[in-house]
Amino acid sequence: MSKRSTGLAVAVALLAGLVARGDAQTPSTHLEAAKKEGKVVWYTSLVLPSAERVAKLFETAYPDIKVEVHRTGSQRILQRVMQELSANIKNVDVIHTSDAGHYVLLKEKKLLAKYTPAGVEGFPAGFKDKDGYYYGLRATVNAIFYNTKAMSAAEAPKTWKDLLDPKWKGKMVTAHPGYSGVIATHVLALVHLYGWDYFKALSQNKLMIVQSANDPSTVVSSGERIVAVNGGDYSAYQLKKKGNPIEIVYPKEGVPLVVSPTAITAFAPHPNAARLFTDFTFTREVQQVMADSEGLYTGHPDVKYPADKPKLNELKLLTVTPEELEKRNEELRKRFVEFFGA
Amino acid sequence: MDRSIAVWVGAALALVVLIALPLGWLAYLSVSGEHGATLGHYREAFADPALQKALWNTVVLAFWTGLVSVAIGAPLAWLTARTDVPARGLIRGLVLASFVTPPFLGAFAWVMLAGPNAGILNTLWRSVTGAEEPLLNIFTMPGLVFVVAIYTFPYVYIMVANTLALIASDLEEAAAILGAGRLAVARTVTLPMVLPALASGFILAVLQALALFGSPAILALPAGFHTVTTQIWSLFQFPPKVEQAAAFSIPLLLATALLLQVQKRLLGRRGYAAVGGKGGQRRTIPLGPWRWPALAACLLVMSAAIFLPYGVLAKGAFVRAWAQPLSRDNLTLGNFAFTFFEYGSTRAAIVNTLELAVLTACVGAAMVALLSYVTNRRLVVGHQLVAFLVLAPVVVPGVVLAVGLFIAYTRPPFVLYGTLWILFLAYLTKEMPVGYAQADATFRAIPADLEDAGRVLGAGRLRILREITAPLAKSGIIAAWCFIFIGVIRELSASILLFTPSTKVMSVVIFDLKEEGQFGAISVLGLVMLALTFATVALVQAALGRDVLGARR
């Protein structure tokens, strides 16, 4: 608790300086309009404590504007947005999921507003939509996790292929591509690498199935299963920092990179607050908080990463395009269910 | 016909709108294609091996849940209603606790207790016996049946215990005086009298299991199998296949209609009014040396349903890592701080839940009182249809009802999606059967001859209602209020499709957290939910002057 509060205090102090600067840059009418709107509604797949932390940082910097956080899995967010629109409900301002394919779909349906957040000029190409509708707010990679009480580093699986060994039967956990965009990306990347046969073989090992990409790490920490075959490495990193018996393995074959975009909706009921919030989340300070306390990667060139975590450029990255992800989304879910049962 | 008939007709009409509308939409959607009517959705749904498997899993789950519920509920009812087993009040209290415990919280707690590897009971088992294999694996069909049944058996218990408590022993004594042995009395007098209650309890338990969403979502999905409800729910993922889901749920509706018909036959053939202001003694059967073993058996059941799950939730709320021992390092209040101060959804969800629960309970109790009066006294033509419609939502999985409501109320003139009203309608519809069953039992137990007496003396129907029926029915209706309130607090399966971020309720928040694996926050919210529930129960018991399970002491 106290550690977290200190971190928060530091961040707030940093932000105070930032806001002073921000005020000078933002036309005051812009800020006034945002204040008048009073809140911003954020549908996000960022792990809950992290999402709440970002919201708190914003509310501290702009006390007149509340952030309404709705956190759930990427696929659930898309379902919710479409379900609301079918009822003509315009509720969400900012959509942030880990399934880049969603943004292709939403852009096609003309549901996104074109907006370039301040400060993204230096971001790598993989973080930017060429048409200027969505930008990568953060990134994570899928990795293997194991429980350090159950095995030594030498015994732990090193590669994706190692997971097919029958000795892990009944001992592994996977998250679900029908819930999580991180996992949908992961499955597609490994299908590129080894084909669907890989997952067919993997399913022979009788995996426990959870939903969120943040859950395999908690399952492994508790010891309910001792190996996670996927999951965002940041969730495991956070648990490790808190002293849980979990270790991360970055397989040599490459790790699926998941860039999670954010976009403002075309129908945003609080468009000014949405722009203010989006700009805020792309500031170096907030991006740095994500890297520090959350263990995420970002596209910001000036962000410094914790020393106990590999840098993105030290990893072999497996990438997929948003377009392919969008096209094959249903196939991914269907085949996965076919092999794993639910 | 007297003027008050208008009241009844109005109430019956409201019911048609509440229940017939969403179900009508379901039926319509299930056969509507791009080019007119089609049976294609049915073909698609039932030819899909995944859906076939889900269907079969549901049959297995429901049947076994019914059986296990009878096996637990009936003996428990007999013990507390008819024997001198010690601590009867405590046992009744614990059955009540099990009855009001949200099943998904129980399922969640049992993940912590009997997950095959980290589960606390399994860890204990391994350390005591040195065994490799787990003692229990909750992520299996038997595990699921077990967890569902320990929160469903109270349905059987209530039916049987109330019947036993209301049948005077003099019939049994008469049989005994006429020379029948103990077994013969049980077989020829007691059993026939409780059989309808037993069968009704079984059917209620089966229907509960059919419609349940949370427990299978928590226990079956990780094991890689679906039930009908979880399957339907997943059919709504984007891009949604609403028509298939509708087609998938219609046969369920028919099956339940059939089950209810059977139940009615069972009860209807024996139209005895064994209750009333007519006195009658209930004799207590001495158990002798079996008193204490019997108590131990009761407590064993209760530790599975109450002590262990509540204990592990309490632990989960106060520790950093639930699978680790209760050590100084592990203890924390951080989960509470996170849940109430850092997590923005919590407080709004609690307020929403309470508002909805109070509103639904008040409106619902009033409606079921009227409707059960109408059906019991056969005041309108087609009263059987009314009774069927009120009970119909039992068979409609909440998820499916939610879809019907979603479609019905996302277009003019009633755009309710995005407001609390759509949840209110869902809850009202869904809790109607439980409230109705309670109210129906109440009116059934009030003999019509008391009212007839009033009528002979020249009172109008409303006056009879006010001065004779209402005072007699009051406590039963308060109990109905209580059941509805508690039902709303824990409702998950309809809420999961009908909520929007501004109308989140507690159960949805808990389910969200479950999908993300936030055990600490779930435990905290679970405790809050239990506290709310028990506070309500305590209030109502104080108002009633007896416990809410129904039987008189």
Chai-1 contact restraints between the chains, C-beta under 6 A:
chainA,res_idxA,chainB,res_idxB,connection_type,confidence,min_distance_angstrom,max_distance_angstrom,comment,restraint_id
A,M1,B,G334,contact,1.0,0.0,6.0,A-B,restraint_1
A,L48,B,E516,contact,1.0,0.0,6.0,A-B,restraint_2
A,E52,B,E342,contact,1.0,0.0,6.0,A-B,restraint_3
A,E52,B,Y343,contact,1.0,0.0,6.0,A-B,restraint_4
A,V69,B,G344,contact,1.0,0.0,6.0,A-B,restraint_5
A,H70,B,P501,contact,1.0,0.0,6.0,A-B,restraint_6
A,T72,B,D512,contact,1.0,0.0,6.0,A-B,restraint_7
A,Q75,B,Q237,contact,1.0,0.0,6.0,A-B,restraint_8
A,L78,B,F238,contact,1.0,0.0,6.0,A-B,restraint_9
A,Q79,B,Q237,contact,1.0,0.0,6.0,A-B,restraint_10
A,Q79,B,F238,contact,1.0,0.0,6.0,A-B,restraint_11
A,M82,B,F238,contact,1.0,0.0,6.0,A-B,restraint_12
A,A87,B,T410,contact,1.0,0.0,6.0,A-B,restraint_13
A,A87,B,Y417,contact,1.0,0.0,6.0,A-B,restraint_14
A,I89,B,G418,contact,1.0,0.0,6.0,A-B,restraint_15
A,M208,B,P222,contact,1.0,0.0,6.0,A-B,restraint_16
A,I209,B,P222,contact,1.0,0.0,6.0,A-B,restraint_17
A,I209,B,G224,contact,1.0,0.0,6.0,A-B,restraint_18
A,Q211,B,E515,contact,1.0,0.0,6.0,A-B,restraint_19
A,S212,B,E515,contact,1.0,0.0,6.0,A-B,restraint_20
A,S212,B,E516,contact,1.0,0.0,6.0,A-B,restraint_21
A,N214,B,E516,contact,1.0,0.0,6.0,A-B,restraint_22
A,D215,B,G517,contact,1.0,0.0,6.0,A-B,restraint_23
A,T218,B,G517,contact,1.0,0.0,6.0,A-B,restraint_24
A,S222,B,A118,contact,1.0,0.0,6.0,A-B,restraint_25
A,S222,B,A323,contact,1.0,0.0,6.0,A-B,restraint_26
A,G223,B,N117,contact,1.0,0.0,6.0,A-B,restraint_27
A,G223,B,A118,contact,1.0,0.0,6.0,A-B,restraint_28
A,G223,B,A323,contact,1.0,0.0,6.0,A-B,restraint_29
A,E224,B,G115,contact,1.0,0.0,6.0,A-B,restraint_30
A,E224,B,N117,contact,1.0,0.0,6.0,A-B,restraint_31
A,E224,B,A118,contact,1.0,0.0,6.0,A-B,restraint_32
A,F340,B,G224,contact,1.0,0.0,6.0,A-B,restraint_33
A,G341,B,G224,contact,1.0,0.0,6.0,A-B,restraint_34
A,G341,B,F225,contact,1.0,0.0,6.0,A-B,restraint_35
A,A342,B,L221,contact,1.0,0.0,6.0,A-B,restraint_36
A,A342,B,G224,contact,1.0,0.0,6.0,A-B,restraint_37
A,A342,B,F225,contact,1.0,0.0,6.0,A-B,restraint_38
A,A342,B,H226,contact,1.0,0.0,6.0,A-B,restraint_39
